[in-house]
Each structure stands twice: as structure tokens, then as C-alpha cells.
Amino acid sequence: MAKKIYVGNMSYNTSEEELRDLFSQYGTVLSASIIIDRETRRPKGFGFVEMEEDSAADAAISQLDGKDLGGRNLRVNEAIAKPRPARNNYRD
């Protein structure tokens, strides 16, 4: 079963390809995405990686948490799905 990983404190210059390459050292990466701000169109400094095998994901988490990438120490842990609060689209 696939496991989704949160990757935070990334350099704003990190590419999705770099992220995929970094995690692929530990196993098969199904997807790698960096979250982009809607208004500025710039990276927000965090993203997600989905790995095919739980054991590979666990190894990547333990080895990459705190690792320096682009001058920043990564924060890497399992992404936990939280229910999103309802958004109020009305403006006062």
C-alpha cells in the first residue's frame, strides 16, 4: 500500500524532480509535488511524496528527516489526512 509523506522546510528553489530523485534512493516514488501559492505562483516551501512501499517510505522518513537540502534542514514525516474545515466564501 502506498504511503504519503510530508516534506517541509524546503528551499524555495527545490524542484519536484530533485524531490523525486532524493526519495527514489529509498524505493519507488509514485508522485512528488511541491505546493505552490495560488496568488504569487511561488513555492510555499513544502510538498508531498507518495511512495509505493510502506517500508521504503519509513526508511526515507527516518533517513531524510533533518537532512540538509539546499541549505535547509528538511522536516519529513508521514502525512496524516486531516478533515478540511468548510470554507466560507462570503465576504463581509
C-alpha positions as CSV (number, residue, x, y, z in Angstrom):
1,M,0.0,0.0,0.0
2,A,1.3,3.5,-0.8
3,K,2.3,5.9,1.9
4,K,2.1,9.7,1.6
5,I,5.0,11.7,3.1
6,Y,5.0,15.4,4.1
7,V,8.3,17.2,3.3
8,G,8.6,20.7,4.9
9,N,11.2,23.4,5.4
10,M,12.3,23.1,1.8
11,S,14.3,25.7,-0.1
12,Y,12.1,27.6,-2.4
13,N,14.5,26.6,-5.2
14,T,13.8,22.9,-4.8
15,S,12.2,21.3,-7.8
16,E,9.8,18.3,-8.0
17,E,12.5,16.4,-9.9
18,E,15.0,16.9,-7.1
19,L,12.5,15.8,-4.5
20,R,11.6,12.7,-6.6
21,D,15.4,11.9,-7.0
22,L,16.1,12.3,-3.3
23,F,13.3,9.9,-2.2
24,S,13.8,7.4,-5.1
25,Q,17.1,6.3,-3.3
26,Y,14.8,4.5,-0.8
27,G,12.2,3.0,-3.2
28,T,9.7,3.6,-5.9
29,V,8.2,7.1,-5.9
30,L,4.7,7.3,-7.2
31,S,4.4,11.1,-7.1
32,A,6.3,14.1,-5.9
33,S,4.7,17.5,-5.7
34,I,5.6,20.9,-4.3
35,I,2.8,23.2,-3.1
36,I,2.5,26.5,-5.0
37,D,0.9,29.6,-3.6
38,R,-2.2,30.5,-5.7
39,E,-1.6,34.2,-5.7
40,T,2.1,34.6,-6.0
41,R,2.7,31.4,-8.0
42,R,5.8,30.7,-5.9
43,P,6.5,27.5,-3.9
44,K,5.3,27.6,-0.3
45,G,8.4,25.6,1.0
46,F,6.6,22.2,1.5
47,G,5.4,19.3,-0.5
48,F,4.4,15.7,-0.6
49,V,5.9,12.5,-1.8
50,E,3.9,9.3,-2.3
51,M,5.9,6.1,-2.1
52,E,4.8,2.6,-3.3
53,E,6.0,0.6,-0.3
54,D,5.4,1.4,3.4
55,S,8.8,0.1,4.4
56,A,10.6,2.3,1.8
57,A,8.6,5.3,3.0
58,D,9.5,4.6,6.6
59,A,13.2,4.3,5.7
60,A,13.1,7.6,3.7
61,I,11.4,9.3,6.6
62,S,14.0,8.1,9.2
63,Q,17.0,8.9,6.9
64,L,15.8,12.2,5.4
65,D,14.3,14.0,8.5
66,G,16.8,16.7,9.4
67,K,18.9,16.2,6.2
68,D,20.3,19.4,4.6
69,L,18.9,20.1,1.1
70,G,19.6,23.4,-0.5
71,G,20.8,24.9,2.8
72,R,17.7,24.0,4.7
73,N,17.1,21.1,7.2
74,L,14.1,19.1,5.9
75,R,11.2,18.1,8.1
76,V,10.0,14.7,6.9
77,N,7.1,12.7,8.4
78,E,4.1,10.7,7.4
79,A,1.3,12.9,6.0
80,I,-1.8,12.5,8.1
81,A,-5.0,13.3,6.4
82,K,-7.0,15.8,8.4
83,P,-10.5,16.8,7.5
84,R,-10.6,20.2,6.0
85,P,-12.9,22.8,7.6
86,A,-15.7,24.1,5.5
87,R,-14.7,27.3,3.8
88,N,-16.9,30.4,3.9
89,N,-16.6,32.0,0.5
90,Y,-18.7,35.0,1.5
91,R,-17.0,38.3,2.1
92,D,-18.2,40.9,4.6
